[in-house]
Amino acid sequence: MPESARTGHPPVDDALDRLAALDGAETEAHPAVYEDVHQRLTDILAALDDE
């Protein structure tokens, strides 16, 4: 992810960096990556609610 697009929250940035795995990947691989990123972001938001 470009430095200007960083959120400043490392777990969010790590999750979004996973989207880079889609570059050049077969379309069939996309759903698994999207599901992984979605789950990571969901977990991050849930952790914020727990605080």
N, C-alpha and C positions, 0 to 999 in steps of 0.2 A: 504494500500500500504506500502511495506517495507520502512523504513526511507531512505535507500540508493537510492530508486527509486523516492523520492520526487523531484519535479521540482524547489521548492523554490518560486513558484508563486501560492499563496493560491487558487485562483479561478480554476486554471488548476488542482491542486492537488485534490480539492473537486470534480471536474468533473470526474477525473480518479478514485477516491474512489468509485464512483457509480458502477464501474465495479465489485467491491466486491459483489454487490448484486446478481451477477450471480452465485456465489458459491452455489451449491446445488439447484439452481432455475430450474424449469422446462424449457425445451427448448423454449416453447411458450412464456416465459417471456423475453427471450433474445432480440428480436427486439426492444421492447419498451425501454429497458435499453440502447441499442446501439444508438437508435434515440435520447434519452435524452442526452447522453454523446456527441454525434455529435453536437447537437444543442448548448449545453453549450460551447463547444470548438469553434464553429462557431461564437457565440456571443462574446466570448473573443477576437478572432482575429479581428472581425469587430470593436470592441471597440478600439483596437490598431490602426486600420486604421483611426479612428476618431480623435485620439490624435494629 
